[in-house]
Each structure stands twice: as C-alpha cells, then as structure tokens.
Amino acid sequence: MSRRKLHKDELELWGQVAGTAVPMHPKKKVNIAERVNSKPQRSRQAEPVAQFEVGVLGQTYQPAHDIAPDIRAAVRAAPLQMDHKKHANMKRGKIKPEAKIDLHGLTMAEAHPRLNAFIMRAYTQQKRLILVVTGKGKERDNGGPIPVRFGVLRHQVPHWLSIPPLAQVVMQVSEAHLRHGGGGAYYVYLRRQR
C-alpha cells in the first residue's frame, strides 16, 4: 500500500493539533510537512540465510518437567554460614539432632504453621541442631500438560526457612545424613539466642 501525500488543509489541521501538544524534546525542531510526506527509508539488504539441516540442533531426549530446579543442588550451593568442622560432622551424621519434626502426610497449609511454631520454640529453648523430616514425595505426574512437583514439602521447606520469620533464626540448612533420613529430611542449624 502506497502512502498518499497530505493536502494543504490536512497539513494545516495537523499543525493546529500538533501545536496544542507539549513536546517531549523541546530542543528538537521538526518540520511536520517534511516528516509526514517523506517516504519511509528502506532498510538495507538482508543477509542471506546460512545453509542448515533439519534436526541438527534438536533435542534427542524429552527432559522431565519440574517446576523448580533440583532442591538438593540449591541447598548444597547455599554459602556456608556455620563452623566448617561442625558442618562436616553434621553432614556425616555424627551430631545427633536435639529436636525433630515429622511433616509426612501434611498439606502445605498444615505443615507451614507447624514448622514455624516448632522452629521458634526450639530457638527459644536454645537448641542448635534440629531435624525436619519432609519425606521424599510420591511420583504423581501423570504426563498431563500441567507438571506436578515431586515432593512438594521437600521443595517448599527450604524456601520457608529462608523467609521471615524463620530466616532470622536459621543459620544453615543441609540435607540430612542417611541415618537421619537422607534426601527426605533436612538439618536446620539455628543461631545462638542473644
């Protein structure tokens, strides 16, 4: 579709309308007639498309769809806040937890307030190492269009421990040793009470 040139009366009308507008860049002066009647500049010649073969860069496998990245990797990647030697002993299962809470079979709505109350109570009792058992979760994904998270509490508990009110009392979160639950439990190391 080609652009038609504006008539003199259309340019006058446009000039009146444009005169009532507040310019965004008052230092720039633009001749309206030149701008409206100018031909659009053509872009330079497009470069030719390189040769390609179908399927060369395609994926050969179907990745599992999980809503969040692997929680074990995220917990392992967290910076060390506690004493290195004590953390190493804790990871080897040589330190016995002073308290334990089991969240098996609870919904998120039930588990969150119980976890908050338990950790705050342990903090006021000046306990340092507690064990939070979440379970590994059940495989429930039926291959539908909406992915279902594997082990909802296992994914959610580290997040709850990193936000207020628990973030102020929790120093370190680590995956538990096999004798204390392995991938289905977390060690939570609390700060000293001041």
C-alpha positions in Angstrom: 0.0 0.0 0.0 1.5 3.3 -1.1 1.3 6.5 1.1 -0.6 9.4 -0.3 0.6 12.9 0.2 -1.5 15.1 2.6 -3.4 18.0 1.2 -2.7 21.6 2.3 -5.8 21.7 4.5 -4.9 18.4 6.2 -1.5 19.7 6.9 -2.9 22.9 8.5 -5.3 20.9 10.6 -2.5 18.6 11.8 -0.3 21.7 12.5 -3.1 23.0 14.8 -3.4 19.7 16.7 0.3 19.3 17.0 0.6 22.9 18.2 -1.5 22.0 21.3 0.8 19.1 22.3 3.6 19.5 24.8 6.8 18.4 23.1 8.8 15.6 24.7 12.1 17.1 23.4 11.5 20.9 23.1 15.0 21.5 21.7 14.4 19.5 18.6 12.6 21.3 15.8 10.8 19.1 13.3 9.1 20.3 10.1 5.8 18.4 10.2 5.2 18.6 6.5 8.6 17.1 5.7 8.1 14.3 8.3 4.5 13.3 7.2 5.2 13.4 3.4 8.6 11.8 3.5 9.0 8.3 2.1 9.9 5.7 4.7 13.5 4.7 4.4 14.2 1.2 3.2 16.3 -1.0 5.3 19.5 -2.3 3.8 19.6 -5.6 2.0 19.1 -8.6 4.3 21.9 -11.1 4.6 21.4 -14.5 3.0 20.4 -17.3 5.4 23.1 -19.8 6.1 22.6 -23.4 5.0 21.2 -25.7 7.7 19.9 -29.3 8.1 16.7 -30.1 9.8 17.1 -31.6 13.3 20.8 -30.9 13.7 20.3 -28.8 16.8 17.2 -30.5 18.1 16.9 -32.3 21.4 17.1 -36.1 21.2 15.5 -36.6 24.6 12.5 -35.2 26.4 13.6 -33.5 29.6 11.5 -34.1 32.7 9.4 -31.1 33.5 9.8 -29.9 37.1 8.5 -26.6 38.3 11.7 -25.8 40.3 15.3 -26.9 39.8 16.5 -29.8 41.9 16.3 -28.7 45.5 19.3 -30.8 46.6 21.6 -28.8 44.3 20.1 -25.5 45.6 20.6 -26.5 49.3 24.2 -27.7 48.5 25.0 -24.5 46.7 24.0 -22.3 49.7 27.0 -20.5 51.2 28.4 -22.0 54.4 27.3 -19.8 57.4 28.4 -22.1 60.3 31.7 -23.5 61.5 33.3 -25.7 58.8 34.3 -28.5 61.1 30.9 -28.7 62.8 29.2 -28.6 59.4 31.4 -31.5 58.2 30.5 -33.6 61.3 26.8 -32.7 60.9 26.8 -33.9 57.2 28.5 -37.2 58.2 25.6 -37.8 60.7 28.0 -37.6 63.7 26.0 -34.9 65.6 22.6 -36.0 66.9 19.8 -33.6 66.3 18.3 -32.1 69.5 14.8 -32.0 68.2 12.8 -33.5 65.3 9.6 -32.7 63.5 8.0 -35.0 61.0 5.8 -33.4 58.3 4.9 -36.6 56.5 1.3 -36.6 55.2 0.6 -33.0 55.9 -0.6 -30.5 53.3 1.3 -27.2 52.8 -1.4 -25.3 54.7 -0.9 -27.6 57.7 2.9 -28.0 57.5 3.9 -24.3 57.3 2.4 -23.1 60.6 3.6 -26.3 62.4 7.1 -25.8 61.1 7.2 -22.1 62.1 5.9 -22.9 65.6 8.4 -25.8 66.0 11.4 -23.9 65.0 10.6 -20.8 67.0 10.0 -23.0 70.1 13.3 -24.8 69.5 15.1 -21.4 69.2 13.6 -20.1 72.5 14.7 -23.4 74.1 18.3 -22.6 72.8 18.5 -25.8 70.7 21.0 -25.6 67.8 20.5 -28.6 65.5 17.0 -29.8 64.6 15.8 -32.3 62.1 12.9 -31.5 59.7 11.6 -34.7 58.0 9.6 -33.9 54.9 9.7 -37.3 53.1 10.9 -37.7 49.5 7.5 -37.3 48.0 5.4 -39.5 45.7 5.6 -39.8 42.0 2.3 -38.3 40.9 3.0 -36.8 37.5 0.6 -38.5 35.0 2.2 -36.8 32.0 -0.5 -34.2 31.7 0.0 -30.7 30.4 0.4 -29.2 33.9 3.5 -30.5 35.7 3.1 -31.8 39.3 6.0 -31.2 41.6 7.7 -34.3 43.0 7.9 -33.9 46.8 6.1 -30.7 47.4 7.2 -30.3 51.1 10.8 -31.3 50.2 10.8 -28.3 47.8 8.9 -25.9 50.0 10.6 -26.3 53.4 14.0 -24.7 52.3 12.0 -21.8 51.0 10.1 -21.4 54.2 13.3 -21.5 56.2 14.8 -18.7 54.0 12.0 -16.2 54.5 10.8 -14.3 57.6 10.1 -15.1 60.4 12.4 -18.2 60.2 15.2 -16.5 58.3 16.3 -14.5 61.3 16.8 -17.7 63.5 18.1 -20.2 60.9 21.8 -20.2 60.2 22.2 -23.2 57.9 20.1 -25.8 56.1 21.6 -29.0 54.8 20.3 -32.3 53.5 20.4 -34.9 56.3 22.7 -37.9 56.5 21.2 -41.3 55.6 20.9 -42.4 59.2 18.6 -39.3 59.8 16.5 -39.5 56.7 18.8 -38.7 53.7 17.0 -36.9 50.9 13.7 -36.8 52.8 15.0 -34.7 55.7 16.9 -31.5 56.4 19.3 -30.5 59.2 18.4 -27.0 60.3 21.2 -25.3 62.3 19.8 -22.4 64.4 21.6 -19.2 65.5 22.5 -18.6 69.1 19.9 -16.6 71.1 21.1 -13.2 72.1 
